[in-house]
């Protein structure tokens, strides 16, 4: 162990003191003995140097051994004090015990007495050190208990930080404390909480976590290494050169820094300062390391609690979302504000193109990544995650060679949102995401999926309600008119037998039949199609023509396109467009079916009177008709069939001045 016990021997006989010093060091290789002949000088040395034990003579000029003991005890009550005197008597021994000496030994002739004295000194020092260790252990244990009690009551990360710093500042051992987090961009450690005068100290210093002079101190080392760092003496530690003057002005003698939670490879730190040198023993530092883990867990629990509370709030907002784009925007905002990921975006599936298109992107992601591409399903990182239905975490997307530019992004996470799309989260630090991050992101994605389900269901209900409204309109009005004609005409027909009354009855029945047929057809269209397959558009057009009473009208087929569609539904679509042309254009109308010039879909046009521009936005509404003979459902059925295929339909003027209906977004084959 080396000479780890420093002894101050006080004796007015300098020669005797020198002999005693030599023999004590010979008897024990642990003892290092300094001598002084003047008790006043002894007090000065005790005040300026560190000693483990005082050995004093009894009778000395100016101050006896008991008076020296009293002066030492006043300043250093725990310093072992051995009375080594030539005056031996029961009276002196009794007085020594009463005065509180640690041990008492009478001087004798010969050198054997020094072995006994050396043993007495070592025993006294060992007992004192054991007592101090026990006291320090009790203090650190009490401190840990106090911190744990405060942590139970802390509900946020800020409250955890504050509770820990205040507990250290309130303790007997430490002077003040602060908690900070590394800023990767500036290289500084930014204070989050402080107590006990730490704010005043930090106002005069800058602490960094990089490899600069202000980053090589205990705090910077702890932030980088994730290990407890200790400066037992501010005045002797070269790594504290940059702060020594300020530290001494604030009464700081020793510093211990404890790593807490890690983010992007750098640890938050708890820095604790004491006004005594060597304030934290090796055992205490081990306890503080465990405490750092406890504080980190409390911070993580508080952050998780905050995120879950945020999740509940977001869920309430998502319940009220009316569109898919609104769900995407709320999700992006929540991931930014609640999960703390400023760089994120939501892609939703464009079923027409089988691609994942960006719908909502955070400001941070827009700055970091720029315009983001639409991923084909199964391609790229987001496309693969969506196709696989599993979260994909990439520690460093710069290593992904798929042709997509991800600018400054490093770590990335891609979370499927059910059958709707993906949530992408990025970070500028590689390996930034752990299992906890993945779990929370998946919870948010699941909530977004549920909200998108509700939006889709609401849209379905809206369409169903529109159909129900159309049904109600037919039953309450359109069917009632021909029924009224029938009820009024039948008695007249029976009474007079005149043919015109019977004809009105037949026309009323025919009108009712057409209304019912169109109504049932509209109800059956639904929103999906059965197994689309390549079909010949010209054949479909001719088949549709044959099913309509076209009288003297003419058909012109100007297409040889093969389109991917549900054949029977497509025939119904063309059939309704043909019927619309005949009803409005008359027996001499010519109907043309052909390809659009840009190759996107086909058209059905006529040379009839056309449709007024003011009516074009309403012609696809259920129940709307510009002809007294029309039911108002034929074009609504056209729109339903087009939508079920993922197409769109519009109306404009034909080259002949009639109506031209164009179907867009049709998948054609060679």
HELIX and SHEET records of a PDB file:
HELIX    1   1 UNK A   14  UNK A   27  1                                  14    
HELIX    2   2 UNK A   39  UNK A   48  1                                  10    
HELIX    3   3 UNK A   65  UNK A   75  1                                  11    
HELIX    4   4 UNK A   90  UNK A   99  1                                  10    
HELIX    5   5 UNK A  112  UNK A  153  1                                  42    
HELIX    6   6 UNK A  157  UNK A  170  1                                  14    
HELIX    7   7 UNK A  198  UNK A  202  1                                   5    
HELIX    8   8 UNK A  213  UNK A  215  5                                   3    
HELIX    9   9 UNK A  218  UNK A  225  1                                   8    
HELIX   10  10 UNK A  238  UNK A  240  5                                   3    
HELIX   11  11 UNK A  244  UNK A  249  1                                   6    
HELIX   12  12 UNK A  282  UNK A  319  1                                  38    
HELIX   13  13 UNK A  324  UNK A  337  1                                  14    
HELIX   14  14 UNK A  363  UNK A  369  1                                   7    
HELIX   15  15 UNK A  380  UNK A  388  1                                   9    
HELIX   16  16 UNK A  397  UNK A  399  5                                   3    
HELIX   17  17 UNK A  435  UNK A  473  1                                  39    
HELIX   18  18 UNK A  474  UNK A  478  3                                   5    
HELIX   19  19 UNK A  479  UNK A  496  1                                  18    
HELIX   20  20 UNK A  499  UNK A  525  1                                  27    
HELIX   21  21 UNK A  537  UNK A  546  1                                  10    
HELIX   22  22 UNK A  567  UNK A  585  1                                  19    
HELIX   23  23 UNK A  613  UNK A  615  5                                   3    
HELIX   24  24 UNK A  634  UNK A  645  1                                  12    
SHEET    1   A 5 UNK A  31  UNK A  36  0                                        
SHEET    2   A 5 UNK A   5  UNK A  10  1                                        
SHEET    3   A 5 UNK A  53  UNK A  56  1                                        
SHEET    4   A 5 UNK A  80  UNK A  85  1                                        
SHEET    5   A 5 UNK A 103  UNK A 106  1                                        
SHEET    1   B 5 UNK A 189  UNK A 195  0                                        
SHEET    2   B 5 UNK A 176  UNK A 182 -1                                        
SHEET    3   B 5 UNK A 266  UNK A 274 -1                                        
SHEET    4   B 5 UNK A 254  UNK A 263 -1                                        
SHEET    5   B 5 UNK A 229  UNK A 231 -1                                        
SHEET    1   C 6 UNK A 375  UNK A 376  0                                        
SHEET    2   C 6 UNK A 355  UNK A 361 -1                                        
SHEET    3   C 6 UNK A 344  UNK A 350 -1                                        
SHEET    4   C 6 UNK A 421  UNK A 427 -1                                        
SHEET    5   C 6 UNK A 411  UNK A 417 -1                                        
SHEET    6   C 6 UNK A 392  UNK A 394 -1                                        
SHEET    1   D 3 UNK A 533  UNK A 536  0                                        
SHEET    2   D 3 UNK A 562  UNK A 565 -1                                        
SHEET    3   D 3 UNK A 668  UNK A 669 -1                                        
SHEET    1   E 5 UNK A 554  UNK A 558  0                                        
SHEET    2   E 5 UNK A 590  UNK A 595  1                                        
SHEET    3   E 5 UNK A 602  UNK A 606 -1                                        
SHEET    4   E 5 UNK A 659  UNK A 664 -1                                        
SHEET    5   E 5 UNK A 648  UNK A 653 -1                                        
END                                                                             
